[in-house]
């Protein structure tokens, strides 16, 4: 049985905001309450999650509640549960979720319909059926890593001036899915509202909270503040009607130097990867490339004078194809500013195919040409965006972009963002219900965080595979364990069977992006058969001292001619 008219109504409405209700502010609403900072139902602990039915109106309700669950936002809804409800005005009814309500791990959408008092209301909410990996012990970031081989980061959203409880929930929600570095705007104007006043308490608390959850703050050392600009800059901004945008204009260098030194003196390497500004190559910096390089050089000098172990990165540059991008910032920074950074930060939002081409065909060749081929690269703000109906693709993009970044030598990838900004990018909706990228990030961290990148699998044109090995933070026993991330990118290619050469004693499983596993047949004579499909999957191999390599399965319908590494 389908949820009748509800399904048709939800299709248009939920494309805008899945957590809002068709009933309006005074209508009933349904949500799942758990003890986690986000809507997470842990396997085997269904009784710990409550179904809460709220009646905020002054009118009593008596009728029936119908509900159904679906795995993807574009799927149809089947009614799986129906129950009578009786609610006084202002009352909340709480129920335990029924046994067998969900089975597999991953994303779920709970669609509901209430028929009472001759009226109907409908809505939807989401939850993740998953086991969070949880926070690790507090990390003290080293010179160019965060304690692991590759930094699992999240960028954006949090503000130092928020109430303590909000910052705590925010960082906990990031930590429990395996995030170890959080990129956060330092909000100079908030920290130093005038030359003689400092407000450190909020940032002190936030740095402490991050450490309590096993993370560290990656400071985005930006933006400017109105009192720190020159008279000439103030006049220029006024001529452009930018009086309210002085924070985007270059500050006087003496004030900027004092600010960056104060940050370094107070926090040192408790924060790491001090990033000098954000996306100056577009509208976030209303100065020239020369003025940006001057800020970079002054910030680098001041920070390094305090502690040479603090790492300074370039601003996170936007990309090469943004309609407003000024390539002069890239040229000036990578030439005249080349002695004033320890790592290059880069963004490039969008799907994997766009991301991959820019990195392989433009960014890495440019850095090599400028003599910066050995300088570490970090993608400290990069994700993909989707509206509600297509949001399952976010889970796939997490796997693709983060494993590829790692394989191309990056020291980390910060997914953008957790919540509260840029809604189509969010991992959590504003009401803290998950989108598919949230449980997918959790599973990626479970399988890969702490391991080492080994090699790219030769699967032929249009297919990708990356091999990681060793003992991880959350899974893996020793250096003979492997996790492979594999998928077919070309929509014209069918799923394909491949053979991997492994140790004869190896055992293997296949896992989807949400952590649902199935055992694979034991290798025969050291050959393991796998399938590579359009949706990314993990191949988990234990006890293989032999490095897994791919070859075409003799039974494959469309054998491939290998073209070498991409």
Secondary structure, DSSP 8 states (H G I E B T S, - for coil): -B-HHHHHHHHHHTTT-TTS-TT-TTS-EEEEE-SSSS-EE-TT-GGG-EEEEE--SSS-EEEEEEEEEESSTTS--B--EEEEEEE-TT-EEEEE--TTS--SSEEEEEEEEEEETTEEEEEEEEEEE-------S-----SSSSSSSSEEEEES---TTS-HHHHHHHHHHHHTTT--EEEEE--HHHH-SBTTB---HHHHHHHHHHHHTT-EEEEEE----GGGS-HHHHHHHHHTT-GGGGGGS---HHHHHHHHHHHHHHHGGGS--EEE-B-TTTTT--S-HHHHHHHHHHHHHHHHHH-TTS-EE--BB--S--TT--THHHHHHHHTTTTS-SEEEE---S-HHHHHHHIIIIIHHHHHHTT-TTSEEEE-S------GGGTHHHHHHHHHHHHHHHHTT-SEEEEE-SSSSSGGG-SB-TTS-B-HHHHHHHHHHHHHTT-EEEEE----TTEEEEEEES--SSS--STT-EEEEEEE--TTS--EEEEEE--TT-EEEEE-TT--EEE----BTTEEEEEE-SS-EEEEEES--S--EEEE-TT-SS--------
